[in-house]
């Protein structure tokens, strides 16, 4: 939990202590997506008034989802590559990443580029075309998808990481990884 202290100096009290705490919460909302203990001191020297109010706040900011598709890889034709998006998570106010948030994140891997031509006529070279050509993209709804390319070339795969915001909204982030597939030596 973070602790923030804000001190207001005023010639006359314009806001009630509760309104002052609410205003300060709005100001702090963009600084920290975590629970904050906020203490506000309202000091009016001419009236010799001093009032301190404290409140425990949950800053109302959407969590930031961080997607990390892992390192680029090399493989031979039809060799299985394990993709690793396990470093993805929710960015915390401290700058660290929570890789095991509640509720859990969801993952969706997709093929976004490669040497496989469009085989199903939808205009995209995607996972359906990869499978039709004899390649694989398995466990695409987990952080650890498994990929194999049926022909030599450069494949680009994207992971979309989704989480739930404070108000039930879906928040997503994406990252891509490149897998260079080459023919095995004779």
Steps between C-alpha positions, in 0.01 A plus 500: 500500500627847414473793737449849364470821702355813345492828683266781393561856619199727452398852594153368577359150491328462164447126515384268772759243614309223323490699175872572537574130537289425193688765297835364613389148407428621148844662483670183620294269280740531210808445716431160643276212409523359849360553845615829651474638853433868447539754778391856435587791724292814448667795664343848511752722683279811533220306666742279692321194366684177442324182402647166398290236329614159383338252268598172343448530126505270203614720215244466223729436209483213258777246542758505224544164331853418386552246219836329450515240221846386604818467298528445126584141406669283238368160392521249220198417283229326708703537822276587794578835667352586839401866508516664842279793601523421872670835576176677400292646779349804665726801551495614861544854627851410616605416142511126561280245320252266669509187282232320704217751551149426620296462286752323276610627162394335177729435203434473126787420263460560126713480188526847346765445233705236331583320177170310489269644232129554561351154450140552607424814298441733796781736397718425804792269561382375838491193724239330279740528203789378716303189598386441141868507394596245767623736773377521858397763753391306807401619849438847352286597801784456751821694568695203357374450145680246283584582139652313207555641152450266203725697261815706544453872557437768759178464702355773721271398783306737723374446851200698620484514879167600654400586853202643682491860618350634820158542343488173305638642177749298294850644472743356245860530391689330218857403423660308215778247464685382190585137430753441223444154351769349279552173314703241688846431363505197266 
